[in-house]
Amino acid sequence: MRVSYPYVEDGYDFKGKRLPAIPVLWLELSTADRRLRGPCLVDTGFDGMLYANDELALLLEGAESIGSETLYTVGGVEVECEVFRVKGVLISEDGAPVLELGELDVFVPTLPENLSYEVIAGRGVLNRLTLKLNGHMLEVL
């Protein structure tokens, strides 16, 4: 099993300085009756498995949460989250299954303004994989 993903451009900061490209990997996340496929930002600073964006939060709407947790931002701001469990599969960019990841916990903020623009894959997912990053490509070995 080996798959590679190109980094995505992040644009510019508020001073016009180009930001470094971002490593991503592609996942298929599913519940009993719904699924979502797409890229997830790789964030080694996030302790959890997955942090939801609006699309993932909608996928989980009406599902039963397994609990709640408080996360803390870099600045120490509390973010209350409901935690949901989904099935995760690492996929290629064209959607072909690469590796079953099993059950993954998704943190969904209770306040919509705390949702991420993108799904974030944290160390809870990354530590299940062997990764090679070179500034242009992320390889799962």
Buried (B, 14 or more C-beta within 10 A) or exposed (E): EEBBBEBEEEEEEEEEEEEEBBBBBBBBBBBEEBEBEBBBBBBEEBEBBBBBBEBBBEBBEEBEEEEEEEBEEEEEEEBBBBBBBBBBBBBEBEEEEBBEBEEBBBBBBEEEEBBBEBBBBBBBBBEBBEBEEEEEEBBBE
